[in-house]
């Protein structure tokens, strides 16, 4: 599924003031592409992702999904905090999309077990979210997104709350899952290494009111892993993105000390 974002703006009016968060965003995400969005704090990355998801409406502009729609749901989203239902078991959290479609309990169980096996958590189906580590919770959230069989998966800083070692493992795990059927993925992250390890291309956003400064192609061979970070092309790509970001990161820090 291709995603086309055109002339997207977003304004908020706190305290009767007009605050322009997105200043006119244009980009296209290719079918089955792993696409990254990176920018300084407060530039509107999450707002942009929410608009693509349909959770917020833009002030002007449009988001269009282009391609043959054969899946149950157009978009699934993985949030920063996993957003699991604490009163449900892992197995009960995964097939929510199928449950909303009123599928039979036997079908829900099959869906849950299938996707828990993909994320290597089949033995934890009867556990509650509070019994899981942070990385395991995010695996369940990814399984839930996959179980809805979406055309596009949106990920908002999915590993931001994890420790550095778990975060490295989760990047490799996500790549393994994505290689399985290569859904179209749009990832928002602050982490340069994470963006370069995971993505095919990365949109670099300016400070608010945000624009797309550049879209950087990641010319690092796949499959990728922790060792890819030593590749000279990996290093050059992170340096290029940082050169694009540095001024706007400094500007954002001065605006929000």
Backbone as CSV, one residue per row, in Angstrom:
resi,resn,N_x,N_y,N_z,CA_x,CA_y,CA_z,C_x,C_y,C_z
1,UNK,0.843,-1.192,0.000,0.000,0.000,0.000,0.882,1.248,0.000
2,UNK,0.639,2.138,-0.917,1.358,3.410,-1.007,0.606,4.474,-0.199
3,UNK,1.362,5.348,0.478,0.768,6.426,1.270,1.250,7.753,0.694
4,UNK,0.299,8.621,0.330,0.630,9.905,-0.285,0.135,11.030,0.629
5,UNK,1.070,11.836,1.110,0.750,12.977,1.991,0.974,14.251,1.186
6,UNK,-0.051,15.102,1.104,0.022,16.288,0.257,-0.386,17.544,1.028
7,UNK,0.501,18.535,1.028,0.206,19.893,1.525,-0.424,19.885,2.913
8,UNK,0.076,19.023,3.794,-0.554,18.816,5.091,-0.138,19.916,6.063
9,UNK,-1.121,20.595,6.636,-0.865,21.572,7.693,-1.730,21.228,8.898
10,UNK,-1.265,21.669,10.072,-2.040,21.476,11.288,-1.823,22.666,12.195
11,UNK,-2.946,23.274,12.621,-2.899,24.406,13.543,-3.704,24.081,14.796
12,UNK,-3.182,24.523,15.943,-3.879,24.404,17.212,-4.166,25.812,17.734
13,UNK,-5.178,25.922,18.579,-5.540,27.248,19.113,-5.630,27.215,20.632
14,UNK,-4.505,26.999,21.326,-4.530,27.062,22.799,-4.590,28.507,23.271
15,UNK,-5.406,28.765,24.264,-5.493,30.107,24.857,-5.758,31.181,23.803
16,UNK,-6.601,30.844,22.833,-7.007,31.773,21.766,-5.816,32.233,20.910
17,UNK,-4.715,31.480,20.966,-3.588,31.732,20.071,-3.582,30.661,18.981
18,UNK,-3.047,30.984,17.830,-2.904,30.007,16.758,-1.466,29.527,16.707
19,UNK,-1.288,28.227,16.904,0.032,27.612,16.861,0.073,26.676,15.661
20,UNK,1.004,26.947,14.767,1.118,26.144,13.541,2.135,25.029,13.791
21,UNK,1.671,23.801,13.861,2.550,22.662,14.141,3.176,22.112,12.868
22,UNK,2.366,21.910,11.852,2.845,21.399,10.565,2.669,22.490,9.522
23,UNK,3.759,22.814,8.840,3.735,23.973,7.948,3.476,23.683,6.493
24,UNK,3.241,22.419,6.141,3.005,22.034,4.750,3.867,20.835,4.404
25,UNK,3.360,19.644,4.707,4.133,18.402,4.601,3.761,17.680,3.319
26,UNK,4.784,17.299,2.556,4.594,16.530,1.324,5.589,15.377,1.293
27,UNK,5.097,14.152,1.134,5.970,13.009,0.849,5.115,11.822,0.413
28,UNK,5.781,10.818,-0.150,5.125,9.577,-0.534,5.890,8.403,0.067
29,UNK,5.146,7.447,0.568,5.729,6.203,1.072,5.387,5.109,0.068
30,UNK,6.397,4.415,-0.399,6.194,3.380,-1.409,5.566,2.127,-0.822
31,UNK,4.953,1.351,-1.681,4.363,0.081,-1.274,5.434,-0.819,-0.652
32,UNK,5.157,-1.359,0.521,6.018,-2.294,1.245,7.331,-1.666,1.704
33,UNK,7.378,-0.353,1.776,8.570,0.340,2.221,8.574,0.489,3.740
34,UNK,9.769,0.435,4.323,9.957,0.786,5.721,10.461,2.224,5.728
35,UNK,9.568,3.142,6.106,9.811,4.580,5.957,9.935,5.216,7.329
36,UNK,10.960,6.029,7.536,11.180,6.674,8.811,10.880,8.156,8.790
37,UNK,10.485,8.680,9.938,10.289,10.118,10.132,11.082,10.508,11.376
38,UNK,11.986,11.470,11.222,12.829,11.902,12.336,12.876,13.422,12.356
39,UNK,12.985,13.996,13.542,13.021,15.450,13.661,13.214,15.847,15.102
40,UNK,13.427,17.125,15.360,13.646,17.587,16.732,12.400,17.429,17.600
41,UNK,12.600,17.435,18.897,11.488,17.342,19.843,10.488,18.473,19.606
42,UNK,9.200,18.111,19.574,8.147,19.114,19.437,7.890,19.580,18.025
43,UNK,8.469,18.891,17.030,8.290,19.357,15.643,6.986,18.866,15.015
44,UNK,6.269,17.959,15.675,4.986,17.512,15.138,4.997,16.121,14.530
45,UNK,6.010,15.315,14.854,6.104,13.965,14.282,4.897,13.113,14.668
46,UNK,4.569,13.113,15.970,3.442,12.301,16.433,2.124,12.839,15.886
47,UNK,1.991,14.153,15.818,0.792,14.749,15.220,0.627,14.289,13.779
48,UNK,1.718,14.291,13.022,1.680,13.823,11.639,1.237,12.371,11.569
49,UNK,1.789,11.531,12.436,1.422,10.113,12.423,-0.047,9.923,12.787
50,UNK,-0.540,10.713,13.755,-1.951,10.616,14.141,-2.870,11.030,12.996
51,UNK,-2.458,12.003,12.212,-3.259,12.414,11.057,-3.290,11.291,10.020
52,UNK,-2.144,10.668,9.768,-2.107,9.548,8.822,-3.008,8.417,9.309
53,UNK,-3.029,8.198,10.633,-3.854,7.134,11.209,-5.336,7.470,11.225
54,UNK,-5.678,8.755,11.021,-7.065,9.176,11.100,-7.510,9.517,12.506
55,UNK,-6.558,9.601,13.451,-6.888,9.946,14.829,-7.058,11.444,15.016
56,UNK,-6.475,12.242,14.120,-6.644,13.690,14.106,-6.912,14.128,12.673
57,UNK,-7.546,15.286,12.543,-7.817,15.845,11.224,-6.824,16.971,10.930
58,UNK,-6.325,17.048,9.693,-5.434,18.153,9.343,-6.222,19.457,9.197
59,UNK,-5.525,20.580,9.304,-6.160,21.865,9.010,-6.388,21.995,7.512
60,UNK,-5.366,21.671,6.733,-5.494,21.581,5.278,-4.652,20.405,4.809
61,UNK,-4.874,20.004,3.564,-4.089,18.927,2.986,-4.798,17.589,3.060
62,UNK,-4.099,16.538,2.615,-4.749,15.233,2.507,-3.747,14.101,2.708
63,UNK,-4.298,12.939,3.087,-3.553,11.684,3.145,-4.323,10.679,2.303
64,UNK,-3.635,10.068,1.353,-4.294,9.119,0.453,-3.565,7.785,0.498
65,UNK,-4.343,6.705,0.562,-3.799,5.356,0.507,-4.072,4.806,-0.886
66,UNK,-3.028,4.378,-1.571,-3.134,3.979,-2.963,-2.703,2.527,-3.104
67,UNK,-3.567,1.702,-3.637,-3.232,0.301,-3.868,-4.446,-0.570,-3.675
68,UNK,-4.314,-1.813,-4.097,-5.406,-2.760,-3.949,-5.568,-3.118,-2.487
69,UNK,-6.766,-2.924,-1.966,-7.028,-3.168,-0.551,-7.588,-4.573,-0.375
70,UNK,-6.769,-5.463,0.200,-7.222,-6.833,0.421,-7.213,-7.214,1.895
71,UNK,-6.799,-6.323,2.758,-6.694,-6.648,4.176,-7.931,-6.182,4.937
72,UNK,-8.048,-6.668,6.174,-9.224,-6.389,6.975,-9.309,-4.924,7.386
73,UNK,-8.183,-4.304,7.677,-8.181,-2.942,8.175,-7.066,-2.175,7.493
74,UNK,-7.305,-0.918,7.187,-6.333,-0.138,6.432,-5.060,0.119,7.224
75,UNK,-5.189,0.529,8.478,-4.046,0.985,9.272,-4.102,0.392,10.677
76,UNK,-2.939,-0.045,11.174,-2.784,-0.390,12.591,-1.657,0.453,13.156
77,UNK,-1.721,0.724,14.467,-0.739,1.600,15.086,-0.130,0.940,16.315
78,UNK,1.185,1.085,16.440,1.916,0.632,17.628,2.357,1.878,18.385
79,UNK,1.892,2.013,19.635,2.164,3.204,20.424,3.432,3.037,21.260
80,UNK,3.886,4.140,21.827,5.115,4.153,22.604,5.019,3.292,23.855
81,UNK,3.821,3.223,24.465,3.682,2.536,25.756,2.992,1.181,25.648
82,UNK,2.889,0.639,24.445,2.266,-0.662,24.139,0.743,-0.639,24.225
83,UNK,0.143,0.121,25.162,-1.305,0.317,25.256,-2.073,-1.001,25.324
84,UNK,-1.526,-1.966,26.076,-2.231,-3.236,26.271,-3.303,-3.078,27.340
85,UNK,-4.339,-3.898,27.254,-5.394,-3.887,28.255,-4.934,-4.723,29.445
86,UNK,-4.709,-4.097,30.609,-4.082,-4.823,31.725,-4.938,-5.933,32.304
87,UNK,-6.252,-5.873,32.118,-7.133,-6.889,32.681,-7.252,-8.122,31.785
88,UNK,-6.646,-8.051,30.605,-6.690,-9.172,29.677,-5.355,-9.909,29.651
89,UNK,-5.414,-11.198,29.302,-4.182,-11.940,29.106,-3.546,-11.514,27.778
90,UNK,-2.302,-11.935,27.585,-1.618,-11.676,26.317,-2.441,-12.228,25.154
91,UNK,-2.903,-13.458,25.302,-3.668,-14.096,24.235,-4.947,-13.322,23.923
92,UNK,-5.546,-12.707,24.920,-6.775,-11.942,24.720,-6.508,-10.552,24.157
93,UNK,-5.317,-10.019,24.365,-4.968,-8.696,23.844,-4.725,-8.701,22.333
94,UNK,-4.202,-9.788,21.810,-3.734,-9.796,20.418,-4.855,-9.660,19.388
95,UNK,-5.958,-10.415,19.468,-6.920,-10.428,18.353,-8.045,-9.392,18.473
96,UNK,-7.748,-8.185,18.954,-8.808,-7.198,19.176,-9.527,-6.836,17.884
97,UNK,-8.758,-6.697,16.787,-9.394,-6.355,15.511,-10.405,-7.400,15.098
98,UNK,-10.026,-8.671,15.207,-10.945,-9.760,14.857,-12.147,-9.781,15.795
99,UNK,-11.921,-9.439,17.068,-13.025,-9.392,18.034,-14.014,-8.296,17.670
100,UNK,-13.512,-7.127,17.273,-14.400,-6.036,16.861,-15.215,-6.413,15.626
101,UNK,-14.666,-7.328,14.827,-15.408,-7.794,13.640,-16.341,-8.955,13.965
102,UNK,-16.460,-9.251,15.273,-17.384,-10.286,15.763,-17.061,-11.676,15.213
103,UNK,-15.771,-11.979,15.087,-15.393,-13.316,14.663,-15.561,-14.297,15.820
104,UNK,-15.658,-15.577,15.487,-15.927,-16.607,16.484,-14.752,-16.765,17.454
105,UNK,-15.055,-17.136,18.724,-13.979,-17.322,19.709,-12.881,-18.268,19.240
106,UNK,-13.228,-19.327,18.518,-12.208,-20.257,18.018,-11.277,-19.571,17.030
107,UNK,-11.835,-18.659,16.226,-11.013,-17.907,15.273,-10.091,-16.940,16.009
108,UNK,-10.591,-16.321,17.072,-9.765,-15.401,17.855,-8.558,-16.122,18.431
109,UNK,-8.783,-17.315,18.932,-7.683,-18.082,19.522,-6.647,-18.447,18.467
110,UNK,-7.101,-18.865,17.277,-6.174,-19.225,16.197,-5.340,-18.018,15.779
111,UNK,-6.005,-16.862,15.625,-5.302,-15.633,15.239,-4.248,-15.282,16.279
112,UNK,-4.647,-15.336,17.552,-3.735,-14.969,18.618,-2.522,-15.887,18.645
113,UNK,-2.734,-17.174,18.567,-1.627,-18.122,18.634,-0.696,-17.981,17.432
114,UNK,-1.259,-17.733,16.275,-0.448,-17.592,15.064,0.517,-16.419,15.197
115,UNK,0.009,-15.261,15.643,0.863,-14.077,15.693,1.754,-14.054,16.931
116,UNK,1.331,-14.693,18.005,2.238,-14.834,19.147,3.422,-15.729,18.796
117,UNK,3.190,-16.698,17.959,4.310,-17.539,17.508,5.285,-16.727,16.654
118,UNK,4.757,-15.819,15.821,5.617,-14.980,14.983,6.545,-14.121,15.839
119,UNK,6.018,-13.574,16.948,6.845,-12.712,17.809,7.518,-13.508,18.932
120,UNK,7.421,-14.845,18.872,8.117,-15.735,19.805,7.630,-15.574,21.245
121,UNK,6.313,-15.434,21.399,5.734,-15.313,22.738,4.594,-16.310,22.958
122,UNK,4.584,-17.380,22.208,3.470,-18.323,22.294,3.332,-18.908,23.700
123,UNK,4.454,-19.064,24.398,4.402,-19.653,25.738,3.896,-18.673,26.799
124,UNK,3.659,-17.411,26.420,3.235,-16.395,27.385,1.777,-15.972,27.166
125,UNK,1.019,-16.769,26.446,-0.354,-16.403,26.128,-1.236,-16.180,27.334
126,UNK,-0.999,-16.896,28.416,-1.860,-16.777,29.606,-1.361,-15.717,30.589
127,UNK,-0.234,-15.061,30.282,0.311,-14.039,31.177,-0.482,-12.743,31.062
128,UNK,-0.430,-11.927,32.131,-0.998,-10.579,32.110,0.113,-9.590,31.748
129,UNK,-0.243,-8.429,31.191,0.796,-7.463,30.790,1.771,-7.106,31.908
130,UNK,1.300,-7.016,33.170,2.203,-6.616,34.255,3.277,-7.666,34.526
131,UNK,3.085,-8.868,34.012,4.061,-9.936,34.206,5.142,-9.956,33.129
132,UNK,5.036,-9.069,32.149,5.967,-9.057,31.021,6.993,-7.945,31.159
133,UNK,8.146,-8.134,30.547,9.138,-7.068,30.448,8.670,-6.035,29.424
134,UNK,9.350,-4.883,29.383,8.979,-3.850,28.421,9.075,-4.329,26.990
135,UNK,10.159,-5.059,26.676,10.314,-5.569,25.325,9.237,-6.557,24.943
136,UNK,8.857,-7.414,25.888,7.798,-8.390,25.622,6.461,-7.699,25.395
137,UNK,6.184,-6.642,26.164,4.933,-5.896,25.954,4.886,-5.321,24.543
138,UNK,6.009,-4.780,24.071,6.024,-4.213,22.723,5.880,-5.295,21.664
139,UNK,6.395,-6.487,21.944,6.177,-7.604,21.022,4.693,-7.934,20.915
140,UNK,4.004,-7.915,22.056,2.555,-8.167,22.036,1.844,-7.075,21.233
141,UNK,2.265,-5.815,21.421,1.660,-4.715,20.663,1.890,-4.889,19.164
142,UNK,3.066,-5.348,18.782,3.355,-5.595,17.364,2.507,-6.759,16.858
143,UNK,2.394,-7.817,17.664,1.539,-8.946,17.277,0.099,-8.504,17.077
144,UNK,-0.392,-7.626,17.963,-1.766,-7.119,17.842,-1.941,-6.327,16.540
145,UNK,-0.931,-5.499,16.207,-1.012,-4.738,14.957,-1.012,-5.670,13.745
146,UNK,-0.155,-6.674,13.748,-0.098,-7.622,12.634,-1.376,-8.440,12.519
147,UNK,-1.955,-8.790,13.672,-3.141,-9.646,13.678,-4.335,-8.994,12.999
148,UNK,-4.332,-7.671,12.926,-5.425,-6.978,12.242,-5.242,-6.985,10.736
149,UNK,-4.120,-7.556,10.265,-3.795,-7.671,8.837,-3.940,-6.335,8.117
150,UNK,-3.221,-5.303,8.582,-3.379,-3.976,7.983,-2.592,-3.833,6.691
151,UNK,-2.942,-2.834,5.906,-2.139,-2.480,4.747,-0.920,-1.674,5.165
152,UNK,-1.078,-0.864,6.230,-0.012,0.023,6.699,0.092,-0.086,8.223
153,UNK,1.329,-0.187,8.726,1.570,-0.178,10.167,2.286,1.121,10.522
154,UNK,1.743,1.847,11.484,2.331,3.090,11.971,2.941,2.830,13.346
155,UNK,4.168,3.299,13.559,4.874,3.038,14.816,5.384,4.357,15.380
156,UNK,4.916,4.691,16.579,5.289,5.957,17.220,6.280,5.682,18.346
157,UNK,7.571,5.842,18.075,8.621,5.626,19.076,8.382,4.322,19.847
158,UNK,8.246,3.184,19.156,7.810,1.968,19.847,8.796,1.436,20.870
159,UNK,10.087,1.814,20.781,11.083,1.276,21.702,11.674,2.347,22.621
160,UNK,11.068,3.520,22.653,11.648,4.652,23.392,11.770,4.389,24.884
161,UNK,10.871,3.597,25.447,10.875,3.382,26.899,11.753,2.204,27.324
162,UNK,12.404,1.547,26.362,13.203,0.363,26.666,14.655,0.740,26.952
163,UNK,15.338,-0.111,27.704,16.763,0.118,27.934,17.536,-0.134,26.645
164,UNK,18.773,0.346,26.602,19.549,0.340,25.352,19.755,-1.061,24.801
165,UNK,20.021,-2.039,25.665,20.278,-3.397,25.187,19.011,-4.034,24.622
166,UNK,17.895,-3.872,25.349,16.629,-4.419,24.860,16.234,-3.752,23.549
167,UNK,16.511,-2.464,23.443,16.172,-1.719,22.231,16.908,-2.286,21.020
168,UNK,18.181,-2.628,21.179,18.947,-3.231,20.083,18.327,-4.555,19.660
169,UNK,17.960,-5.386,20.631,17.343,-6.663,20.308,16.003,-6.484,19.612
170,UNK,15.213,-5.501,20.063,13.891,-5.282,19.481,13.984,-4.772,18.041
171,UNK,15.031,-4.000,17.727,15.221,-3.572,16.330,15.417,-4.782,15.434
172,UNK,16.281,-5.699,15.867,16.531,-6.898,15.057,15.281,-7.755,14.949
173,UNK,14.530,-7.834,16.056,13.293,-8.614,16.045,12.275,-8.000,15.081
174,UNK,12.156,-6.682,15.093,11.228,-6.011,14.194,11.628,-6.227,12.740
175,UNK,12.919,-6.154,12.454,13.374,-6.413,11.083,13.036,-7.841,10.651
176,UNK,13.223,-8.795,11.559,12.892,-10.187,11.234,11.411,-10.321,10.895
177,UNK,10.557,-9.677,11.687,9.116,-9.752,11.456,8.745,-9.054,10.144
178,UNK,9.330,-7.860,9.906,9.015,-7.114,8.691,9.442,-7.878,7.443
179,UNK,10.585,-8.553,7.484,11.060,-9.310,6.320,10.102,-10.436,5.953
180,UNK,9.272,-10.856,6.909,8.367,-11.975,6.659,7.366,-11.672,5.554
181,UNK,6.706,-10.508,5.604,5.729,-10.184,4.564,5.806,-8.741,4.088
182,UNK,6.735,-7.957,4.648,7.034,-6.604,4.180,5.791,-5.733,4.023
183,UNK,5.109,-5.541,5.123,4.050,-4.532,5.165,4.652,-3.148,4.967
184,UNK,3.848,-2.192,4.520,4.270,-0.797,4.520,4.311,-0.319,5.969
185,UNK,5.466,0.212,6.399,5.637,0.671,7.779,6.103,2.122,7.767
186,UNK,5.497,2.939,8.630,5.964,4.311,8.857,6.353,4.407,10.328
187,UNK,7.627,4.701,10.567,8.184,4.735,11.912,8.586,6.152,12.292
188,UNK,8.092,6.634,13.426,8.565,7.885,14.023,9.581,7.541,15.100
189,UNK,10.746,8.176,15.066,11.768,7.941,16.073,12.639,9.183,16.238
190,UNK,13.254,9.311,17.417,14.272,10.334,17.651,15.675,9.775,17.428
191,UNK,15.781,8.453,17.336,17.074,7.792,17.380,17.636,7.587,15.972
192,UNK,18.780,8.211,15.688,19.366,8.139,14.346,19.764,6.717,13.982
193,UNK,20.439,6.012,14.907,20.858,4.641,14.622,19.658,3.743,14.347
194,UNK,18.597,3.929,15.114,17.389,3.132,14.928,16.784,3.376,13.547
195,UNK,16.702,4.636,13.159,16.134,4.970,11.857,16.945,4.347,10.725
196,UNK,18.262,4.442,10.801,19.108,3.932,9.717,19.107,2.408,9.691
197,UNK,19.076,1.764,10.851,19.054,0.313,10.872,17.770,-0.249,10.272
198,UNK,16.637,0.417,10.536,15.344,-0.146,10.159,14.852,0.281,8.777
199,UNK,15.144,1.503,8.366,14.373,2.125,7.281,15.045,2.027,5.902
200,UNK,14.193,2.104,4.872,14.656,2.242,3.487,14.947,3.700,3.159
201,UNK,14.055,4.586,3.615,14.244,6.031,3.447,13.771,6.717,4.719
202,UNK,14.315,7.920,4.957,14.011,8.649,6.186,13.698,10.102,5.841
203,UNK,12.513,10.567,6.252,12.140,11.971,6.095,12.647,12.745,7.299
204,UNK,13.433,13.787,7.041,13.986,14.628,8.100,13.141,15.891,8.198
205,UNK,12.541,16.114,9.381,11.651,17.244,9.586,12.386,18.396,10.252
206,UNK,11.958,19.605,9.941,12.493,20.805,10.575,11.763,21.053,11.888
207,UNK,12.242,22.032,12.644,11.526,22.469,13.835,10.182,23.074,13.432
208,UNK,9.240,23.106,14.363,7.901,23.625,14.075,7.958,25.111,13.719
209,UNK,7.097,25.536,12.777,6.141,24.729,12.016,6.865,23.844,10.996
210,UNK,6.652,22.552,11.115,7.494,21.562,10.457,7.293,21.504,8.952
211,UNK,8.423,21.313,8.282,8.484,20.996,6.869,9.398,19.786,6.709
212,UNK,9.337,19.138,5.561,10.286,18.078,5.252,11.528,18.721,4.649
213,UNK,12.636,18.657,5.374,13.878,19.257,4.891,14.501,18.414,3.788
214,UNK,14.437,17.095,3.958,15.052,16.190,2.986,14.536,14.787,3.238
215,UNK,14.581,13.948,2.212,14.314,12.525,2.370,15.590,11.789,1.997
216,UNK,16.147,11.070,2.967,17.453,10.436,2.831,17.267,8.945,2.546
217,UNK,17.890,8.459,1.482,17.888,7.024,1.177,18.956,6.327,2.008
218,UNK,18.617,5.167,2.535,19.549,4.389,3.357,20.152,3.295,2.484
219,UNK,21.405,3.482,2.102,22.070,2.548,1.196,22.911,1.533,1.962
220,UNK,22.325,0.957,2.986,22.984,-0.078,3.781,22.345,-1.411,3.406
221,UNK,23.144,-2.407,3.010,22.565,-3.667,2.537,21.682,-4.348,3.579
222,UNK,20.618,-4.967,3.114,19.801,-5.837,3.946,20.194,-7.285,3.646
223,UNK,19.994,-8.198,4.627,19.438,-7.992,5.965,20.419,-7.248,6.863
224,UNK,19.862,-6.495,7.814,20.668,-5.691,8.722,20.592,-6.242,10.143
225,UNK,21.607,-5.919,10.924,21.673,-6.331,12.318,22.524,-5.318,13.071
226,UNK,22.806,-5.617,14.327,23.677,-4.764,15.137,25.008,-4.511,14.430
227,UNK,25.529,-5.514,13.743,26.821,-5.376,13.067,26.763,-4.399,11.898
228,UNK,25.570,-4.141,11.376,25.438,-3.179,10.268,25.869,-1.784,10.695
229,UNK,25.846,-1.513,11.994,26.200,-0.182,12.484,27.683,0.131,12.257
230,UNK,28.491,-0.909,11.984,29.904,-0.706,11.697,30.162,-0.445,10.206
231,UNK,29.158,-0.639,9.379,29.298,-0.435,7.935,29.559,1.048,7.652
232,UNK,30.574,1.374,6.835,30.845,2.786,6.519,29.639,3.516,5.944
233,UNK,28.802,2.818,5.172,27.595,3.454,4.624,26.616,3.814,5.733
234,UNK,26.554,2.990,6.774,25.696,3.265,7.928,26.159,4.548,8.620
235,UNK,27.464,4.636,8.841,28.031,5.807,9.516,27.798,7.066,8.696
236,UNK,28.019,6.971,7.391,27.820,8.143,6.522,26.367,8.600,6.540
237,UNK,25.441,7.639,6.567,24.019,7.992,6.555,23.623,8.695,7.848
238,UNK,24.080,8.188,9.003,23.745,8.850,10.270,24.354,10.253,10.324
239,UNK,25.563,10.406,9.807,26.197,11.732,9.788,25.418,12.700,8.907
240,UNK,24.937,12.211,7.769,24.163,13.057,6.854,22.871,13.537,7.524
241,UNK,22.191,12.614,8.208,20.935,12.977,8.883,21.209,13.973,10.002
242,UNK,22.278,13.747,10.770,22.598,14.661,11.864,22.944,16.051,11.341
243,UNK,23.656,16.110,10.221,23.969,17.410,9.626,22.689,18.164,9.259
244,UNK,21.666,17.411,8.819,20.383,18.029,8.482,19.608,18.449,9.729
245,UNK,19.803,17.710,10.817,19.016,17.926,12.026,19.612,18.961,12.975
246,UNK,20.927,19.083,12.984,21.622,19.795,14.062,21.052,21.195,14.319
247,UNK,20.877,21.990,13.260,20.394,23.362,13.428,19.012,23.381,14.062
248,UNK,18.133,22.491,13.592,16.754,22.512,14.077,16.651,21.951,15.496
249,UNK,17.510,20.991,15.856,17.536,20.492,17.232,17.941,21.616,18.183
250,UNK,18.974,22.380,17.786,19.416,23.507,18.600,18.313,24.559,18.709
251,UNK,17.631,24.830,17.586,16.529,25.801,17.580,15.408,25.351,18.516
252,UNK,15.065,24.053,18.471,14.001,23.536,19.325,14.383,23.624,20.802
253,UNK,15.662,23.381,21.126,16.115,23.493,22.505,16.011,24.921,23.015
254,UNK,16.292,25.885,22.152,16.187,27.290,22.569,14.744,27.713,22.765
255,UNK,13.840,27.125,21.963,12.427,27.458,22.103,11.795,26.775,23.317
256,UNK,12.356,25.604,23.696,11.795,24.845,24.821,12.911,24.497,25.791
257,UNK,13.472,25.476,26.497,14.606,25.223,27.385,14.236,24.308,28.556
